[in-house]
Amino acid sequence: MAAGVEQLLADMRKQFDDVHMEVLKQTADFTRFKEGIRQADSAEQLKEQDMTRLSCLQAKLQDMQRRIEETSATRKVYRHILDRTKILLYSQTQLFARGTVKWHVVLSVRALNEHDSHVPHSERTRASPSTNSEDAREIKELPGRVERQTTVRRWRGKSVMFLVLRKQLRIKHRLMSESRALENEVQAERQLRVTLSVIKDAAAAAFSASSGRWRRMYGMEKLIANALQKITVEEVEKSQNTEDTFQKIREATGLDDVMDIVQKFLNKDVEHEQLQHLATVAEARLEQTRAKYTEVLQKAAEETLSGDCGHRRHFYAAAEAQDETLQRAVKQHIASLDALTETTMQLDHAKQWAGRINALFVLAGLEEPFVCESVEGLVGYISAVQKNTLPKVLERLEAQGEQEALPGDAICESATQGTVPPVELSRLSLKEVNTHRRLERSSSTEENSDEESEDPDRLGDNAADHMRGTGELWRSSNYTIQSSPNLLKPAVEEACTPTLAGDPQQPNAAHAEGHKTIGRDGELDGNEGPRVSDAEEKSGCM
């Protein structure tokens, strides 16, 4: 067994070494591929530079084509001007020829007229001296005029021919310059096209080379990924098989540690002997149990035949009694849980009630602010109220009773000087106490008959009766506190309402609003609220 374990460990070490070497090899391949990717990125940068140069050359080519088009349009314009000049020159030549022909015709007509006249010159002179003199003068002037006209037309023709020649020379020179520029542009365009073709071929070759290299790299990466995936799947299968084997061994042996399993296999002979001994003992016990079972069956058959089975009823009766005891215990447990929940809620309500009472007494200036956080603090606060706060309240109520004997104007004047009347705060606190006592009577079923005889409205028509009821409630330890959040708001509003001295309507309004609020809360709680004495109502109305 030890040799098998050592062989297994050696195989595992060998597999680990193989996997480690494969990982190192793949790491080297990854580094090499990473370097190839970096080189490909640099080639891509060169390609981007070539593409930038190509785009610049294409822009230049487009500019050259635009200039060629503009030159062609200019050439067409100049050719049109030349054609129009030729047409104008031809029309001028025709006009000059027609004028020359016309003058020749006139001269020939006059010559014929002279030759056709057979009248002598002397007779013509005598017949019409004025006419002959004018004709003779015209005839004399005619050759000179014709010569002048001929000279002018000749000079005009020469000037026109000179202008035509100069225009032709300019046009020829311009055409030659345009043709040379066009030839230069065509040559530059050809050279640019050749350069672009060379650049495109080079870019295509570089792209094909880089794409081929990238394809090869992609193929290699894919092969490596497939190989890694295959190796991973094989390793996972091997590890899963090993884990399944160990899991089966764990399930069979009940061991989790590998060394424990190895020790288990090493000591399997001893365990086998122990198992054989345990099997022998178990078989002996089984035989004893079978013998006892057979004996019990025989006794039961004998008792059934004899009819003596009544002595077993006490077992069923005992079982039923235990079941009833269990049911009672379960019910008591549920009742205890409910009582615990109710007590917790009552404690929370008591804390809230103590906070509201403390707020009322703080508004009256009888206490300092108090925050109840525990049961001990609540008990201490109640004892402090009994010892310190109640005497102060009684003193104020006695002072209030003494003030009731004064005239109504003095009472109204004293009422306008205070912000919150102490009697109102005492009424609110007593209202709170009465409400909780009424809720205590409704929630407590055992003391219902004793508490129904007490009416919250019968605490007294004056402040002394109210305070006696308050003292009795605080002295009692068994009372239920419920939440009444609407009772603190009127007192706080009354305490926060500013009162101006000399304005008798403001204290009366606040006092009346306090009575209305108390009455409304009493209606909501099911009673009419604590009653006030006639003297207090009169003082409030005054």
C-alpha positions in Angstrom: 0.0 0.0 0.0 2.9 2.4 0.8 4.5 1.7 -2.6 1.2 2.5 -4.3 0.9 5.8 -2.4 4.5 6.7 -3.3 3.9 5.9 -6.9 0.8 8.1 -6.8 2.8 11.0 -5.3 5.5 10.5 -7.9 3.0 10.6 -10.7 1.5 13.8 -9.3 4.9 15.4 -9.0 5.7 14.4 -12.6 2.4 15.9 -13.8 3.1 19.1 -11.9 6.5 19.4 -13.5 5.1 18.8 -16.9 2.4 21.4 -16.4 5.1 23.8 -15.1 7.3 23.3 -18.1 4.3 23.8 -20.4 3.4 27.0 -18.6 7.0 28.3 -19.0 6.9 27.4 -22.7 3.6 29.1 -23.2 5.0 32.1 -21.3 7.9 32.3 -23.7 5.6 32.0 -26.7 3.4 34.7 -25.3 6.4 37.0 -24.9 7.5 36.3 -28.5 4.0 37.0 -29.8 3.8 40.1 -27.7 7.1 41.3 -29.4 5.6 40.5 -32.8 2.5 42.5 -32.0 4.7 45.4 -31.0 6.5 45.2 -34.4 3.2 45.0 -36.1 2.1 48.1 -34.3 5.2 49.9 -35.5 4.6 48.7 -39.0 1.0 50.0 -38.6 2.4 53.4 -37.7 4.6 53.5 -40.8 1.6 52.5 -42.8 -0.3 55.4 -41.3 2.5 57.8 -42.3 2.4 56.4 -45.8 -1.3 56.9 -45.9 -0.9 60.5 -44.7 1.6 61.2 -47.5 -0.7 59.5 -50.0 -3.6 61.8 -48.8 -1.4 64.9 -49.2 -0.4 63.8 -52.8 -4.0 63.2 -53.6 -4.9 66.7 -52.4 -2.1 68.1 -54.6 -3.4 66.0 -57.6 -6.9 67.4 -57.1 -5.5 70.9 -56.9 -3.6 70.3 -60.2 -6.7 69.0 -61.9 -8.6 72.0 -60.7 -5.9 74.3 -62.1 -5.9 72.4 -65.4 -9.7 72.8 -65.6 -9.3 76.6 -65.0 -6.6 76.8 -67.7 -8.8 74.9 -70.2 -11.7 77.4 -69.5 -9.3 80.3 -70.0 -8.1 78.8 -73.3 -11.6 78.5 -74.5 -12.3 82.2 -73.6 -9.2 83.3 -75.5 -10.1 81.2 -78.5 -13.5 82.8 -78.5 -11.9 86.3 -78.4 -9.7 85.3 -81.3 -12.6 84.1 -83.4 -14.5 87.3 -82.7 -11.4 89.4 -83.6 -11.1 87.5 -86.9 -14.8 88.1 -87.7 -14.4 91.8 -86.9 -11.3 92.1 -89.1 -13.0 90.3 -91.9 -16.0 92.6 -91.6 -13.7 95.7 -91.7 -11.9 94.4 -94.7 -15.2 93.8 -96.5 -16.3 97.3 -95.7 -13.1 98.8 -97.0 -13.4 96.7 -100.2 -17.0 97.9 -100.7 -16.0 101.6 -100.2 -13.1 101.2 -102.7 -15.4 99.6 -105.3 -17.9 102.4 -104.7 -15.3 105.1 -105.3 -14.0 103.4 -108.4 -17.6 103.2 -109.7 -18.0 107.0 -109.1 -14.8 107.8 -110.8 -15.6 105.6 -113.8 -19.1 107.2 -114.1 -17.6 110.7 -114.1 -15.0 109.7 -116.6 -17.6 108.3 -118.9 -19.6 111.5 -118.5 -16.6 113.6 -119.5 -15.9 111.4 -122.5 -19.5 111.3 -123.6 -20.0 115.1 -123.5 -19.3 116.3 -127.1 -19.8 119.9 -126.3 -16.6 122.0 -126.5 -15.2 123.4 -123.4 -15.7 127.0 -124.5 -19.3 126.5 -125.2 -19.9 124.7 -122.0 -18.2 127.6 -120.3 -20.2 130.1 -122.0 -23.5 128.3 -121.7 -23.1 127.9 -117.9 -20.2 129.7 -116.5 -21.0 128.9 -112.9 -21.7 125.2 -113.5 -18.6 124.7 -115.6 -16.4 126.4 -113.0 -17.8 124.1 -110.2 -17.4 121.0 -112.3 -13.9 122.0 -113.3 -13.0 122.6 -109.7 -14.5 119.3 -108.6 -12.7 117.5 -111.4 -9.5 119.1 -110.4 -10.0 118.2 -106.7 -11.2 114.7 -107.5 -7.8 113.1 -108.1 -6.4 114.6 -104.9 -9.4 113.6 -102.9 -9.2 110.1 -104.3 -5.5 110.0 -103.5 -6.1 111.2 -100.0 -8.9 108.7 -99.5 -6.7 105.9 -100.9 -3.8 107.0 -98.6 -6.1 107.1 -95.6 -7.5 103.7 -96.4 -4.1 102.3 -97.1 -2.8 103.5 -93.7 -6.0 102.3 -92.0 -5.5 98.9 -93.7 -1.9 98.8 -92.6 -2.8 99.8 -89.0 -5.5 97.1 -89.0 -3.1 94.6 -90.4 -0.5 95.6 -87.8 -3.1 95.3 -85.0 -4.1 91.9 -86.4 -0.5 90.7 -86.6 0.2 92.0 -83.0 -3.0 90.3 -81.8 -2.0 87.1 -83.6 1.5 87.3 -82.0 0.0 87.8 -78.6 -2.4 85.0 -79.1 0.4 82.8 -80.4 2.7 83.6 -77.5 -0.2 83.0 -75.0 -1.1 79.8 -76.7 2.6 78.7 -76.6 2.9 79.6 -72.9 -0.4 77.8 -72.2 0.7 74.8 -74.1 4.0 74.7 -72.3 2.2 75.1 -68.9 -0.3 72.4 -70.0 2.5 70.2 -71.0 4.2 70.8 -67.6 1.0 70.1 -65.8 0.4 67.0 -67.8 4.0 65.9 -67.1 3.5 66.7 -63.4 0.2 64.8 -63.4 1.9 61.8 -65.0 4.7 61.9 -62.5 2.2 62.2 -59.7 0.2 59.3 -61.0 3.3 57.3 -61.3 4.3 58.2 -57.7 0.8 57.5 -56.5 0.8 54.1 -58.2 4.2 53.3 -56.7 2.9 54.4 -53.2 -0.3 52.4 -53.6 1.7 49.3 -54.7 4.1 49.8 -51.7 1.2 50.3 -49.3 -0.7 47.3 -50.7 2.4 45.2 -50.5 3.1 46.3 -46.9 -0.6 45.8 -46.0 -0.6 42.3 -47.5 2.6 41.4 -45.7 1.4 42.8 -42.4 -2.0 41.1 -42.9 -0.4 37.9 -43.7 1.8 38.2 -40.6 -1.3 39.0 -38.6 -3.1 36.1 -40.0 -0.2 33.8 -39.1 -0.1 35.3 -35.6 -3.9 34.9 -35.3 -3.6 31.3 -36.4 -0.8 30.7 -33.9 -2.8 32.3 -31.1 -5.8 30.2 -32.0 -3.7 27.1 -32.0 -2.2 28.0 -28.7 -5.6 28.8 -27.3 -7.0 25.5 -28.5 -4.0 23.7 -27.0 -4.4 25.5 -23.7 -8.1 24.7 -23.7 -7.4 21.0 -24.4 -4.7 20.9 -21.7 -7.1 22.6 -19.3 -9.9 20.3 -20.1 -7.6 17.2 -19.6 -6.3 18.6 -16.3 -9.8 19.3 -15.1 -10.9 15.8 -16.1 -7.9 14.3 -14.3 -8.4 16.5 -11.2 -12.2 15.7 -11.3 -11.5 12.0 -11.5 -9.0 12.3 -8.6 -11.4 14.4 -6.6 -14.2 11.9 -7.3 -12.0 9.1 -6.1 -11.0 10.9 -3.0 -14.7 11.8 -2.4 -15.6 8.2 -2.7 -12.8 7.3 -0.3 -14.0 10.0 2.1 -17.6 8.7 1.9 -16.4 5.2 2.5 -14.0 6.0 5.3 -15.6 9.1 6.8 -12.2 10.9 6.7 -11.4 14.3 5.2 -7.6 14.6 5.4 -5.5 12.8 2.8 -2.9 11.7 5.4 -5.7 10.2 7.4 -6.9 8.3 4.3 -3.3 7.1 3.7 -3.1 5.9 7.3 -6.4 4.3 6.8 -5.2 2.3 3.9 -1.9 1.4 5.7 -3.8 0.1 8.7 -6.6 -1.6 6.8 -5.6 -5.0 8.1 -6.0 -3.9 11.7 -9.3 -2.2 10.8 -10.4 -5.3 8.9 -9.8 -7.4 12.0 -11.7 -4.9 14.1 -14.6 -5.0 11.7 -14.6 -8.8 11.8 -14.7 -8.6 15.6 -17.5 -6.0 15.5 -19.4 -8.2 13.0 -19.1 -11.2 15.3 -20.3 -9.1 18.3 -23.2 -7.7 16.3 -24.2 -11.2 15.1 -24.2 -12.3 18.7 -26.4 -9.4 19.8 -28.7 -10.0 16.8 -29.1 -13.6 18.0 -29.9 -12.4 21.5 -32.3 -9.8 20.2 -34.1 -12.4 18.1 -34.3 -14.8 21.1 -35.8 -11.9 23.2 -38.2 -11.0 20.4 -39.4 -14.6 20.1 -39.9 -14.8 23.9 -41.9 -11.6 23.9 -44.1 -12.9 21.0 -44.7 -16.1 22.9 -45.6 -14.2 26.1 -48.0 -11.9 24.1 -49.6 -14.9 22.5 -50.1 -16.6 25.9 -51.6 -13.4 27.4 -53.9 -13.0 24.4 -55.1 -16.6 24.9 -55.5 -16.1 28.6 -57.4 -12.7 28.1 -55.4 -10.8 30.8 -54.7 -7.5 28.9 -56.2 -4.9 31.3 -52.9 -4.2 33.1 -51.7 -2.3 30.1 -54.2 0.5 30.2 -52.2 2.5 32.7 -49.5 3.0 30.1 -52.0 4.7 27.7 -53.5 6.8 30.6 -50.0 7.9 31.5 -49.3 8.8 27.9 -52.5 10.9 27.6 -51.6 12.6 30.9 -48.2 13.5 29.6 -49.7 14.8 26.4 -52.1 17.0 28.3 -49.2 18.3 30.4 -47.3 19.1 27.2 -50.2 21.0 25.7 -50.6 23.1 28.9 -46.9 23.9 28.9 -47.1 24.9 25.2 -50.1 27.2 25.9 -48.4 28.7 29.0 -45.3 29.3 26.8 -47.4 31.1 24.1 -49.2 33.1 26.8 -45.8 34.1 28.3 -44.6 35.2 24.9 -47.7 37.3 24.4 -47.4 38.8 27.9 -43.7 39.6 27.2 -44.7 41.3 24.0 -47.5 43.3 25.7 -45.2 44.2 28.6 -42.5 45.4 26.1 -45.1 47.5 24.3 -46.5 48.9 27.6 -42.9 49.8 28.7 -42.4 51.7 25.4 -45.7 53.5 25.8 -44.8 54.3 29.4 -41.5 55.8 28.2 -43.4 57.9 25.6 -46.0 58.9 28.3 -43.2 60.0 30.7 -41.6 62.0 27.9 -44.9 63.8 27.2 -45.6 64.5 30.9 -42.0 65.8 31.3 -42.6 68.1 28.3 -45.7 69.5 29.9 -43.9 70.0 33.2 -41.0 71.6 31.4 -43.4 74.0 29.7 -44.8 74.8 33.1 -41.3 75.4 34.5 -41.6 72.6 37.1 -39.0 70.2 35.8 -35.9 69.9 33.7 -35.9 68.0 30.4 -35.6 64.2 30.9 -34.9 61.4 28.5 -36.1 57.9 29.6 -33.8 55.2 28.3 -34.3 52.3 30.8 -36.8 50.9 33.3 -34.7 52.1 36.3 -34.8 55.6 34.8 -38.6 55.5 34.4 -39.1 54.3 38.0 -36.7 57.1 39.3 -38.5 59.7 37.2 -41.9 58.6 38.7 -40.5 58.7 42.2 -39.0 62.2 41.5 -42.4 63.4 40.2 -44.1 62.1 43.4 -41.5 63.7 45.6 -40.7 67.0 43.9 -43.1 67.9 41.0 -46.4 67.1 42.7 -45.8 69.5 45.7 -44.9 72.2 43.2 -48.1 71.6 41.3 -50.2 71.6 44.5 -48.6 74.9 45.5 -49.5 76.5 42.1 -53.0 75.1 42.3 -53.4 76.6 45.8 -52.1 80.0 44.4 -54.5 79.7 41.5 -57.4 79.0 44.0 -56.4 82.1 45.9 -56.4 84.1 42.7 -59.9 82.9 41.8 -61.3 84.9 44.8 -60.0 88.1 43.3 -62.2 90.3 40.9 -62.4 89.3 37.3 -60.3 92.2 36.0 -57.3 91.3 38.2 -57.6 87.7 37.1 -57.6 88.7 33.4 -54.7 91.0 34.0 -52.7 88.3 35.7 -53.6 85.9 32.9 -52.3 88.3 30.3 -48.9 88.5 31.9 -48.1 84.7 31.8 -47.3 82.8 28.6 -48.9 79.5 29.6 -51.3 79.2 32.7 -50.2 76.5 35.0 -53.8 75.3 35.5 -54.0 74.5 31.7 -50.8 72.4 31.9 -52.2 70.6 35.0 -55.5 70.0 33.2 -53.6 68.6 30.2 -51.5 66.3 32.4 -54.6 65.2 34.3 -56.3 64.6 31.0 -53.4 62.3 30.1 -53.7 60.5 33.4 -57.5 60.1 33.1 -57.1 58.7 29.5 -54.6 56.2 30.6 -56.7 55.1 33.6 -59.7 54.6 31.3 -57.5 52.6 28.9 -56.3 50.6 31.9 -59.9 49.8 32.9 -60.7 48.7 29.3 -57.6 46.5 29.0 -57.7 44.9 32.4 -60.6 42.4 32.7 -59.8 41.1 36.2 -60.3 44.5 37.9 -63.1 45.7 35.7 -65.7 45.8 38.4 -63.5 47.8 40.8 -62.4 50.4 38.2 -65.8 50.9 36.4 -67.1 52.6 39.6 -64.5 55.3 39.1 -65.4 58.0 36.5 -62.6 60.1 35.0 -65.0 63.1 35.1 -65.5 62.6 38.9 -61.9 63.5 39.8 -63.4 66.7 41.1 -64.6 70.0 39.7 -61.6 71.8 41.0 -57.8 71.4 40.7 -57.4 69.7 44.1 -59.6 66.8 43.1 -57.6 66.4 39.9 -54.3 66.4 41.7 -55.5 63.8 44.2 -56.5 61.6 41.3 -53.0 62.1 39.8 -51.3 61.2 43.1 -53.4 58.0 43.4 -52.6 57.0 39.8 -48.8 57.6 40.3 -48.9 55.7 43.6 -50.5 52.6 42.0 -47.9 50.3 40.4 -50.3 48.2 38.2 -51.5 50.5 35.4 -51.4 50.3 31.6 -50.0 53.2 29.5 -51.2 53.7 25.9 -50.0 56.1 23.3 -52.0 59.3 22.8 -49.9 61.6 20.5 -52.6 64.2 20.2 -52.4 65.5 23.8 -48.9 67.1 23.7 -49.6 69.2 20.6 -52.2 71.6 22.1 -50.0 72.3 25.2 -46.9 73.0 23.1 -48.9 75.2 20.7 -50.3 77.1 23.7 -46.9 77.4 25.4 -45.3 78.6 22.1 -48.0 81.2 21.4 -46.7 84.7 22.3 -49.0 86.7 24.6 -48.9 90.5 24.6 -49.6 92.4 27.9 -52.5 94.7 27.5 -54.4 92.7 24.8 -57.2 91.0 26.6 -58.3 89.0 23.5 -55.2 87.0 23.1 -55.2 85.1 26.4 -58.9 84.6 26.1 -58.5 83.1 22.6 -55.6 80.9 23.8 -57.6 79.9 26.8 -60.7 79.1 24.8 -58.6 77.2 22.2 -57.2 75.2 25.1 -60.7 74.4 26.3 -61.8 73.5 22.7 -58.7 71.2 22.2 -59.3 69.4 25.5 -63.0 69.0 24.7 -62.2 67.6 21.2 -59.6 65.2 22.7 -62.2 64.1 25.2 -64.7 63.5 22.5 -62.2 61.4 20.5 -61.4 59.3 23.7 -65.1 58.8 24.4 -65.7 61.2 27.3 -66.2 64.9 27.7 -62.7 65.6 29.1 -61.9 67.0 32.6 -64.4 69.6 33.7 -63.4 72.9 35.0 -65.0 75.0 37.6 -67.4 77.8 36.9 -65.0 80.3 38.4 -62.2 79.2 36.0 -64.6 79.4 33.0 -65.6 82.9 34.1 -62.0 83.9 34.5 -61.2 82.5 31.1 -64.2 84.4 29.5 -63.3 87.6 31.3 
